[in-house]
Amino acid sequence: MRFFLVLILATLTGIAGWWTVFLKGQIDGFHQDLEAKNEEIAKLNDDLEVSEAKRRELELSNHLLKIDHRVARIQVVEQGPDPENPEHELTTIRFQELDEAGAPIDEGQLITVEGNKVYLETLVIKFEDQYIEGGDFLRGSSVCLFKRVFGEEQKPSEGHPIDSKGVHPHPYANSGDGADDLYYAELWQRFWDYANDPELAEAKGVRTMHGEAPFVQTKPGKVYRVELRASGGLSITPE
């Protein structure tokens, strides 16, 4: 009888021990799964923070690429038939260059062109996006230099030259006499050399260099603003 009691007790003890080991294994496995899930959640949170940071960076980059600088103002002073050729129109404008704050540099120039479509001939330099996105001091925006104005009833070569202020490009019209002047002076003086030599241009961080001549059909009494996009070219829109 005692033997059977001992045997039963030993069996119960063995079963209890097995259950203890089994439950401990289950609990340990649960804790391991929980730790793995927590690590996965932490990684997802980190990835989310990285993605959010990249999103903000892309938004800022896109914003910098799309910044427009007001670089000039065109005011239609007078418009009417040409006394010597009534079939043609003459348009007199006041052309004013603007500084980096968008304020007129001076009283501007009164220019009369043949026709009511006013063309604005410029030289434009566009830099690589990385410099614009990074806010580079010298290459943080496209730059332009005004050359002449003409109407649709005349040859471009017969247009009115614009007495642009020195060699300072827009939107840096009020630059000082520092390294930036030397940097841009060479680009303007050798403009077509750089425009026709991709390797030479790349060494300066230039994406492209070319002429542009946007135009607008003007109306009497209207005022138009000329804007230069940081990563692009010129636009003319009514105020």
Backbone as CSV, one residue per row, in Angstrom:
resi,resn,N_x,N_y,N_z,CA_x,CA_y,CA_z,C_x,C_y,C_z
1,MET,0.839,-1.201,0.000,0.000,0.000,0.000,0.873,1.251,0.000
2,ARG,1.887,1.183,0.857,2.792,2.333,0.944,3.499,2.528,-0.392
3,PHE,3.797,1.433,-1.054,4.483,1.505,-2.342,3.643,2.269,-3.362
4,PHE,2.333,1.924,-3.386,1.440,2.603,-4.331,1.315,4.097,-4.025
5,LEU,1.284,4.420,-2.723,1.195,5.852,-2.335,2.443,6.605,-2.794
6,VAL,3.604,5.946,-2.591,4.863,6.583,-3.013,4.879,6.755,-4.522
7,LEU,4.388,5.702,-5.228,4.367,5.754,-6.682,3.446,6.864,-7.176
8,ILE,2.267,6.974,-6.561,1.313,8.026,-6.947,1.906,9.403,-6.679
9,LEU,2.539,9.548,-5.503,3.144,10.831,-5.129,4.256,11.211,-6.100
10,ALA,5.066,10.222,-6.477,6.166,10.475,-7.410,5.624,10.869,-8.772
11,THR,4.519,10.181,-9.162,3.904,10.506,-10.469,3.373,11.929,-10.472
12,LEU,2.663,12.282,-9.363,2.114,13.641,-9.273,3.227,14.694,-9.270
13,THR,4.294,14.357,-8.556,5.433,15.286,-8.501,6.039,15.474,-9.888
14,GLY,6.154,14.337,-10.632,6.699,14.409,-11.987,5.819,15.240,-12.905
15,ILE,4.493,15.010,-12.766,3.557,15.769,-13.605,3.638,17.261,-13.279
16,ALA,3.699,17.552,-11.964,3.786,18.959,-11.547,5.065,19.599,-12.073
17,GLY,6.156,18.821,-12.018,7.423,19.352,-12.519,7.380,19.598,-14.022
18,TRP,6.740,18.640,-14.747,6.639,18.794,-16.210,5.828,20.030,-16.571
19,TRP,4.704,20.214,-15.828,3.866,21.380,-16.083,4.634,22.680,-15.772
20,THR,5.437,22.600,-14.718,6.223,23.804,-14.365,7.188,24.163,-15.494
21,VAL,7.885,23.124,-15.995,8.829,23.354,-17.097,8.083,23.814,-18.345
22,PHE,6.927,23.170,-18.608,6.137,23.515,-19.792,5.647,24.964,-19.721
23,LEU,5.088,25.318,-18.561,4.574,26.686,-18.418,5.697,27.720,-18.472
24,LYS,6.847,27.366,-17.867,7.986,28.289,-17.906,8.436,28.505,-19.352
25,GLY,8.460,27.392,-20.121,8.821,27.506,-21.530,7.840,28.376,-22.293
26,GLN,6.550,28.218,-21.983,5.530,29.024,-22.646,5.688,30.497,-22.307
27,ILE,5.934,30.741,-21.000,6.098,32.132,-20.547,7.340,32.752,-21.180
28,ASP,8.442,31.976,-21.200,9.674,32.489,-21.815,9.451,32.787,-23.295
29,GLY,8.749,31.869,-23.972,8.439,32.081,-25.390,7.584,33.312,-25.591
30,PHE,6.615,33.527,-24.688,5.756,34.708,-24.774,6.572,35.980,-24.627
31,HIS,7.491,35.949,-23.621,8.343,37.132,-23.403,9.241,37.396,-24.616
32,GLN,9.754,36.333,-25.222,10.600,36.501,-26.406,9.797,37.091,-27.561
33,ASP,8.579,36.567,-27.753,7.711,37.119,-28.806,7.397,38.578,-28.535
34,LEU,7.141,38.896,-27.244,6.818,40.274,-26.878,7.993,41.198,-27.149
35,GLU,9.209,40.738,-26.799,10.399,41.548,-27.049,10.607,41.755,-28.554
36,ALA,10.365,40.679,-29.332,10.517,40.785,-30.786,9.515,41.786,-31.358
37,LYS,8.272,41.726,-30.851,7.246,42.666,-31.321,7.613,44.092,-30.943
38,ASN,8.125,44.265,-29.704,8.524,45.614,-29.276,9.666,46.146,-30.138
39,GLU,10.627,45.270,-30.466,11.736,45.686,-31.325,11.224,46.053,-32.721
40,GLU,10.253,45.257,-33.205,9.682,45.543,-34.521,8.938,46.873,-34.519
41,ILE,8.193,47.139,-33.435,7.473,48.408,-33.311,8.460,49.573,-33.251
42,ALA,9.536,49.392,-32.471,10.556,50.445,-32.353,11.191,50.729,-33.709
43,LYS,11.479,49.646,-34.473,12.077,49.813,-35.805,11.112,50.544,-36.740
44,LEU,9.819,50.170,-36.650,8.820,50.839,-37.490,8.722,52.321,-37.140
45,ASN,8.806,52.632,-35.837,8.778,54.032,-35.417,9.988,54.790,-35.949
46,ASP,11.159,54.115,-35.877,12.376,54.746,-36.407,12.244,54.984,-37.905
47,ASP,11.735,53.954,-38.612,11.545,54.089,-40.063,10.565,55.217,-40.370
48,LEU,9.525,55.333,-39.535,8.528,56.387,-39.738,9.154,57.765,-39.545
49,GLU,10.025,57.893,-38.527,10.694,59.171,-38.283,11.624,59.516,-39.447
50,VAL,12.336,58.489,-39.957,13.231,58.712,-41.098,12.420,59.130,-42.315
51,SER,11.289,58.432,-42.548,10.433,58.765,-43.690,9.877,60.173,-43.565
52,GLU,9.481,60.553,-42.350,8.944,61.900,-42.129,10.026,62.949,-42.371
53,ALA,11.258,62.638,-41.916,12.369,63.572,-42.130,12.667,63.716,-43.626
54,LYS,12.632,62.584,-44.351,12.864,62.633,-45.796,11.757,63.411,-46.493
55,ARG,10.519,63.228,-46.013,9.397,63.949,-46.605,9.582,65.447,-46.430
56,ARG,9.955,65.851,-45.192,10.172,67.284,-44.939,11.329,67.813,-45.792
57,GLU,12.372,67.000,-45.946,13.523,67.411,-46.746,13.125,67.597,-48.200
58,LEU,12.316,66.669,-48.723,11.855,66.776,-50.111,10.961,67.991,-50.303
59,GLU,10.088,68.243,-49.311,9.210,69.410,-49.395,10.026,70.694,-49.433
60,LEU,11.066,70.759,-48.586,11.923,71.949,-48.563,12.663,72.096,-49.881
61,SER,13.182,70.972,-50.404,13.901,71.017,-51.676,12.993,71.511,-52.793
62,ASN,11.775,70.977,-52.851,10.823,71.409,-53.876,10.466,72.876,-53.726
63,HIS,10.346,73.319,-52.472,10.027,74.731,-52.218,11.142,75.634,-52.728
64,LEU,12.403,75.261,-52.415,13.530,76.080,-52.846,13.642,76.124,-54.366
65,LEU,13.332,75.005,-55.016,13.401,74.960,-56.477,12.370,75.866,-57.132
66,LYS,11.243,76.090,-56.417,10.122,76.828,-57.020,10.063,78.294,-56.607
67,ILE,11.018,78.752,-55.820,10.996,80.152,-55.389,11.137,81.082,-56.589
68,ASP,10.259,82.072,-56.669,10.308,83.071,-57.748,10.877,84.390,-57.211
69,HIS,11.772,84.983,-57.969,12.344,86.285,-57.622,11.803,87.333,-58.595
70,ARG,11.256,88.408,-58.059,10.830,89.517,-58.917,12.079,90.276,-59.334
71,VAL,12.332,90.344,-60.636,13.585,90.932,-61.109,13.394,92.199,-61.947
72,ALA,12.183,92.435,-62.435,11.956,93.642,-63.240,10.463,93.961,-63.279
73,ARG,10.178,95.193,-63.721,8.797,95.687,-63.820,8.637,96.407,-65.146
74,ILE,7.566,96.089,-65.857,7.280,96.733,-67.144,5.956,97.482,-67.032
75,GLN,6.005,98.800,-67.186,4.799,99.627,-67.124,4.504,100.184,-68.522
76,VAL,3.286,99.951,-69.001,2.898,100.484,-70.319,2.493,101.942,-70.134
77,VAL,3.325,102.837,-70.645,3.092,104.277,-70.483,2.173,104.823,-71.571
78,GLU,2.375,104.330,-72.802,1.573,104.839,-73.929,1.507,103.770,-75.015
79,GLN,0.380,103.728,-75.698,0.233,102.756,-76.787,-0.751,103.305,-77.822
80,GLY,-0.351,103.254,-79.088,-1.231,103.774,-80.136,-0.611,103.612,-81.508
81,PRO,-1.325,104.075,-82.569,-0.834,103.929,-83.941,0.469,104.690,-84.160
82,ASP,1.299,104.138,-85.008,2.537,104.797,-85.415,2.171,105.936,-86.366
83,PRO,2.488,107.202,-86.037,2.137,108.338,-86.915,2.647,108.171,-88.342
84,GLU,3.800,107.509,-88.495,4.375,107.336,-89.813,3.831,106.096,-90.531
85,ASN,3.199,105.197,-89.769,2.641,103.985,-90.354,1.451,103.560,-89.502
86,PRO,0.288,104.169,-89.731,-0.887,103.958,-88.884,-1.325,102.495,-88.755
87,GLU,-0.905,101.647,-89.673,-1.283,100.242,-89.586,-0.529,99.522,-88.467
88,HIS,0.553,100.108,-88.007,1.355,99.522,-86.935,1.152,100.285,-85.633
89,GLU,1.365,99.611,-84.525,1.270,100.248,-83.215,2.652,100.533,-82.660
90,LEU,2.718,101.532,-81.831,3.916,101.816,-81.039,3.544,101.662,-79.571
91,THR,4.443,101.066,-78.813,4.219,100.888,-77.375,5.409,101.459,-76.623
92,THR,5.129,102.398,-75.731,6.174,102.970,-74.885,6.036,102.380,-73.489
93,ILE,7.133,101.832,-72.988,7.130,101.221,-71.653,8.181,101.874,-70.768
94,ARG,7.970,101.760,-69.483,9.023,102.096,-68.528,9.534,100.761,-67.975
95,PHE,10.802,100.480,-68.245,11.403,99.226,-67.791,12.263,99.509,-66.573
96,GLN,11.939,98.871,-65.458,12.682,99.057,-64.213,13.217,97.727,-63.706
97,GLU,14.509,97.682,-63.457,15.087,96.507,-62.810,14.849,96.618,-61.303
98,LEU,14.684,95.463,-60.664,14.407,95.426,-59.227,15.575,94.789,-58.474
99,ASP,15.733,95.198,-57.214,16.777,94.590,-56.394,16.253,93.297,-55.774
100,GLU,17.078,92.661,-54.903,16.689,91.373,-54.331,15.476,91.470,-53.415
101,ALA,15.146,92.694,-52.986,13.967,92.888,-52.140,12.721,93.203,-52.973
102,GLY,12.893,93.288,-54.294,11.756,93.574,-55.164,11.465,95.049,-55.330
103,ALA,12.401,95.913,-54.929,12.212,97.366,-55.056,12.961,97.881,-56.287
104,PRO,12.428,98.908,-56.990,13.103,99.454,-58.175,14.493,99.966,-57.844
105,ILE,15.448,99.686,-58.726,16.816,100.160,-58.527,16.912,101.650,-58.815
106,ASP,16.163,102.111,-59.825,16.150,103.536,-60.169,14.834,103.841,-60.887
107,GLU,14.775,104.989,-61.546,13.544,105.373,-62.249,13.298,104.539,-63.498
108,GLY,14.276,103.786,-63.935,14.103,102.924,-65.087,14.354,103.637,-66.407
109,GLN,14.040,102.946,-67.490,14.274,103.464,-68.835,12.962,103.508,-69.608
110,LEU,12.732,104.623,-70.301,11.580,104.728,-71.193,11.992,104.183,-72.555
111,ILE,11.258,103.196,-73.034,11.612,102.498,-74.271,10.367,102.401,-75.153
112,THR,10.511,102.722,-76.418,9.412,102.592,-77.374,9.741,101.474,-78.358
113,VAL,8.813,100.535,-78.502,9.008,99.414,-79.418,7.904,99.434,-80.470
114,GLU,8.138,98.741,-81.563,7.176,98.688,-82.663,6.274,97.463,-82.500
115,GLY,5.006,97.710,-82.211,4.053,96.636,-81.995,3.518,96.677,-80.570
116,ASN,2.585,95.791,-80.260,2.064,95.744,-78.888,2.560,94.519,-78.122
117,LYS,3.318,93.653,-78.782,3.945,92.515,-78.111,5.367,92.916,-77.737
118,VAL,5.648,92.901,-76.460,6.954,93.328,-75.961,7.797,92.098,-75.625
119,TYR,8.945,91.982,-76.292,9.881,90.882,-76.060,11.018,91.363,-75.167
120,LEU,11.410,90.540,-74.221,12.495,90.887,-73.306,13.620,89.864,-73.490
121,GLU,14.689,90.291,-74.134,15.812,89.383,-74.412,16.767,89.353,-73.222
122,THR,17.114,88.147,-72.776,17.979,87.986,-71.607,18.959,86.841,-71.820
123,LEU,19.999,86.849,-71.005,20.893,85.701,-70.874,20.587,85.069,-69.524
124,VAL,20.421,83.748,-69.515,20.029,83.048,-68.285,21.031,81.940,-67.975
125,ILE,21.404,81.845,-66.710,22.268,80.762,-66.226,21.494,79.975,-65.178
126,LYS,21.386,78.663,-65.379,20.677,77.802,-64.430,21.673,76.826,-63.814
127,PHE,21.640,76.734,-62.498,22.597,75.895,-61.784,22.002,74.538,-61.438
128,GLU,22.886,73.609,-61.072,22.439,72.270,-60.691,21.513,72.360,-59.475
129,ASP,20.498,71.485,-59.443,19.494,71.514,-58.379,20.102,71.385,-56.987
130,GLN,21.202,70.632,-56.868,21.798,70.399,-55.548,22.231,71.713,-54.893
131,TYR,22.670,72.683,-55.697,23.102,73.969,-55.139,21.899,74.808,-54.725
132,ILE,20.818,74.711,-55.495,19.603,75.457,-55.148,18.975,74.879,-53.896
133,GLU,18.888,73.536,-53.838,18.300,72.872,-52.670,19.114,73.140,-51.416
134,GLY,20.439,73.286,-51.579,21.309,73.530,-50.434,21.454,75.002,-50.075
135,GLY,20.812,75.894,-50.840,20.893,77.318,-50.546,22.279,77.895,-50.750
136,ASP,23.016,77.375,-51.737,24.370,77.848,-52.020,24.370,79.360,-52.265
137,PHE,25.356,80.063,-51.695,25.385,81.525,-51.766,25.467,82.026,-53.202
138,LEU,26.330,81.412,-54.015,26.537,81.872,-55.376,25.597,81.211,-56.382
139,ARG,25.204,79.953,-56.067,24.444,79.186,-57.057,23.091,78.740,-56.508
140,GLY,22.545,79.505,-55.571,21.276,79.138,-54.958,20.060,79.520,-55.768
141,SER,20.263,80.113,-56.927,19.144,80.477,-57.803,19.664,80.685,-59.215
142,SER,18.782,80.457,-60.186,19.123,80.855,-61.553,19.378,82.358,-61.564
143,VAL,20.166,82.821,-62.516,20.458,84.254,-62.626,20.255,84.699,-64.068
144,CYS,19.995,85.981,-64.244,19.770,86.489,-65.602,20.379,87.878,-65.766
145,LEU,20.634,88.213,-67.007,21.150,89.534,-67.358,20.321,90.035,-68.538
146,PHE,19.721,91.230,-68.385,18.867,91.783,-69.440,19.727,92.376,-70.552
147,LYS,19.310,92.134,-71.801,20.081,92.601,-72.956,19.363,93.682,-73.758
148,ARG,18.114,93.415,-74.153,17.384,94.419,-74.948,15.894,94.100,-74.984
149,VAL,15.123,95.113,-75.451,13.672,94.994,-75.587,13.317,95.301,-77.040
150,PHE,12.382,94.535,-77.589,11.936,94.815,-78.955,10.479,94.379,-79.113
151,GLY,9.842,94.874,-80.178,8.459,94.529,-80.476,8.370,93.575,-81.642
152,GLU,7.160,93.045,-81.895,7.011,92.045,-82.954,7.121,92.646,-84.355
153,GLU,7.048,93.993,-84.448,7.122,94.636,-85.757,8.547,95.082,-86.090
154,GLN,9.523,94.584,-85.341,10.900,94.966,-85.621,11.821,93.766,-85.414
155,LYS,12.999,93.835,-86.036,13.976,92.767,-85.861,14.565,92.839,-84.447
156,PRO,14.859,91.686,-83.845,15.494,91.714,-82.520,16.770,92.540,-82.496
157,SER,17.552,92.479,-83.594,18.809,93.233,-83.647,18.570,94.738,-83.638
158,GLU,17.332,95.149,-83.949,16.990,96.577,-83.948,16.343,96.994,-82.631
159,GLY,16.335,96.078,-81.662,15.727,96.375,-80.374,16.513,97.401,-79.570
160,HIS,15.912,97.822,-78.462,16.523,98.849,-77.610,17.403,98.166,-76.563
161,PRO,18.722,98.463,-76.544,19.600,97.853,-75.539,19.195,98.286,-74.136
162,ILE,19.288,97.360,-73.211,19.014,97.673,-71.803,20.342,97.926,-71.115
163,ASP,20.423,99.078,-70.493,21.646,99.440,-69.783,21.630,98.744,-68.426
164,SER,21.947,97.450,-68.443,21.913,96.665,-67.203,22.992,97.154,-66.249
165,LYS,22.708,97.042,-64.958,23.590,97.619,-63.950,24.831,96.752,-63.732
166,GLY,25.919,97.117,-64.393,27.171,96.402,-64.190,27.079,94.958,-64.641
167,VAL,27.804,94.082,-63.943,27.802,92.659,-64.282,27.021,91.861,-63.265
168,HIS,26.362,92.534,-62.329,25.628,91.822,-61.288,24.388,91.167,-61.876
169,PRO,24.260,89.877,-61.695,23.069,89.201,-62.221,21.917,89.265,-61.245
170,HIS,20.719,89.124,-61.746,19.560,88.997,-60.864,19.456,87.554,-60.416
171,PRO,19.067,87.294,-59.143,18.529,88.265,-58.186,19.575,88.877,-57.262
172,TYR,20.824,89.057,-57.731,21.874,89.606,-56.892,22.317,90.984,-57.375
173,ALA,21.362,91.824,-57.729,21.680,93.100,-58.375,22.499,94.035,-57.509
174,ASN,22.404,93.911,-56.188,23.138,94.830,-55.312,24.345,94.170,-54.664
175,SER,24.928,93.187,-55.346,26.099,92.517,-54.782,27.247,93.499,-54.619
176,GLY,28.172,93.158,-53.743,29.334,94.008,-53.535,30.450,93.644,-54.498
177,ASP,31.617,94.151,-54.233,32.747,93.885,-55.119,33.589,92.748,-54.564
178,GLY,32.959,91.616,-54.331,33.657,90.481,-53.745,33.895,89.377,-54.744
179,ALA,34.127,88.165,-54.194,34.422,87.013,-55.048,33.264,86.681,-55.968
180,ASP,32.034,87.007,-55.524,30.875,86.698,-56.351,30.912,87.471,-57.669
181,ASP,31.435,88.717,-57.627,31.539,89.508,-58.848,32.488,88.849,-59.840
182,LEU,33.625,88.361,-59.344,34.588,87.700,-60.204,33.999,86.414,-60.772
183,TYR,33.255,85.704,-59.935,32.642,84.443,-60.355,31.676,84.683,-61.513
184,TYR,30.765,85.641,-61.339,29.765,85.897,-62.376,30.357,86.629,-63.572
185,ALA,31.320,87.518,-63.336,31.911,88.278,-64.442,32.484,87.330,-65.489
186,GLU,33.155,86.276,-65.032,33.734,85.328,-65.976,32.639,84.597,-66.757
187,LEU,31.555,84.232,-66.055,30.455,83.542,-66.735,29.823,84.421,-67.807
188,TRP,29.632,85.711,-67.496,29.027,86.604,-68.486,29.989,86.880,-69.638
189,GLN,31.261,87.116,-69.315,32.228,87.450,-70.358,32.488,86.281,-71.304
190,ARG,32.410,85.065,-70.775,32.648,83.872,-71.601,31.357,83.061,-71.723
191,PHE,30.245,83.760,-71.773,28.932,83.116,-71.721,28.803,81.995,-72.746
192,TRP,29.092,82.294,-74.013,28.869,81.298,-75.063,29.943,80.213,-75.061
193,ASP,31.114,80.505,-74.487,32.112,79.435,-74.309,31.573,78.385,-73.347
194,TYR,31.035,78.868,-72.221,30.467,77.938,-71.238,29.219,77.254,-71.793
195,ALA,28.394,77.994,-72.517,27.153,77.440,-73.055,27.418,76.298,-74.025
196,ASN,28.574,76.335,-74.690,28.895,75.313,-75.683,29.883,74.267,-75.189
197,ASP,30.224,74.319,-73.914,31.183,73.350,-73.358,30.614,72.779,-72.052
198,PRO,29.913,71.633,-72.106,29.286,71.049,-70.911,30.263,70.794,-69.765
199,GLU,31.477,70.343,-70.080,32.448,70.057,-69.022,32.895,71.343,-68.327
200,LEU,33.102,72.381,-69.115,33.495,73.670,-68.552,32.383,74.209,-67.650
201,ALA,31.134,74.083,-68.108,29.984,74.560,-67.333,29.817,73.742,-66.062
202,GLU,29.987,72.428,-66.175,29.813,71.549,-65.006,30.800,71.889,-63.904
203,ALA,31.999,72.286,-64.286,33.018,72.648,-63.292,32.577,73.856,-62.465
204,LYS,31.678,74.676,-63.005,31.156,75.842,-62.295,29.820,75.536,-61.612
205,GLY,29.353,74.286,-61.721,28.064,73.935,-61.132,26.882,74.370,-61.978
206,VAL,27.145,74.687,-63.258,26.098,75.185,-64.155,25.381,74.020,-64.837
207,ARG,24.052,74.074,-64.823,23.242,73.058,-65.504,23.061,73.422,-66.974
208,THR,22.745,74.674,-67.231,22.579,75.118,-68.623,22.683,76.636,-68.695
209,MET,23.105,77.136,-69.844,23.198,78.572,-70.109,22.640,78.825,-71.501
210,HIS,21.738,79.782,-71.616,21.160,80.075,-72.926,20.452,81.421,-72.898
211,GLY,20.034,81.865,-74.077,19.261,83.095,-74.161,17.776,82.794,-74.035
212,GLU,17.029,83.751,-73.514,15.570,83.657,-73.431,14.975,84.991,-73.856
213,ALA,13.818,84.925,-74.503,13.130,86.155,-74.910,11.628,85.989,-74.700
214,PRO,11.174,85.928,-73.449,9.732,85.843,-73.208,9.063,87.143,-73.661
215,PHE,7.789,87.053,-74.006,7.090,88.263,-74.434,5.660,88.239,-73.935
216,VAL,5.051,89.411,-73.950,3.668,89.547,-73.522,2.981,90.552,-74.442
217,GLN,1.711,90.283,-74.754,0.923,91.259,-75.513,0.422,92.299,-74.523
218,THR,0.951,93.486,-74.618,0.679,94.514,-73.615,-0.632,95.251,-73.891
219,LYS,-1.171,95.819,-72.804,-2.395,96.620,-72.877,-2.125,97.987,-72.240
220,PRO,-2.753,99.042,-72.751,-2.524,100.392,-72.199,-2.797,100.432,-70.697
221,GLY,-1.878,101.089,-69.964,-2.050,101.290,-68.534,-1.703,100.098,-67.663
222,LYS,-1.372,98.955,-68.267,-1.075,97.764,-67.474,0.368,97.781,-66.977
223,VAL,0.581,97.049,-65.881,1.918,96.863,-65.325,2.184,95.358,-65.248
224,TYR,3.371,94.965,-65.648,3.722,93.542,-65.679,4.967,93.304,-64.824
225,ARG,4.962,92.191,-64.134,6.147,91.842,-63.346,6.911,90.722,-64.046
226,VAL,8.225,90.845,-64.022,9.107,89.831,-64.606,9.718,89.054,-63.454
227,GLU,9.502,87.748,-63.465,9.979,86.905,-62.368,10.925,85.831,-62.902
228,LEU,11.859,85.462,-62.047,12.848,84.439,-62.377,12.723,83.315,-61.360
229,ARG,12.417,82.109,-61.824,12.313,80.967,-60.902,13.702,80.485,-60.525
230,ALA,13.849,80.068,-59.263,15.154,79.656,-58.750,15.799,78.573,-59.609
231,SER,15.006,77.617,-60.074,15.561,76.520,-60.863,15.217,76.622,-62.341
232,GLY,14.554,77.697,-62.749,14.074,77.773,-64.128,14.359,79.095,-64.791
233,GLY,13.437,79.487,-65.676,13.635,80.696,-66.449,12.705,81.827,-66.058
234,LEU,12.436,82.703,-67.040,11.687,83.929,-66.785,10.200,83.775,-67.122
235,SER,9.392,84.565,-66.428,7.974,84.648,-66.747,7.558,86.110,-66.656
236,ILE,6.541,86.487,-67.450,5.994,87.845,-67.426,4.501,87.730,-67.148
237,THR,4.054,88.334,-66.047,2.639,88.249,-65.665,2.135,89.625,-65.270
238,PRO,0.839,89.904,-65.507,0.287,91.218,-65.131,0.127,91.334,-63.617
239,GLU,0.325,92.548,-63.115,0.121,92.781,-61.692,-1.358,93.039,-61.417
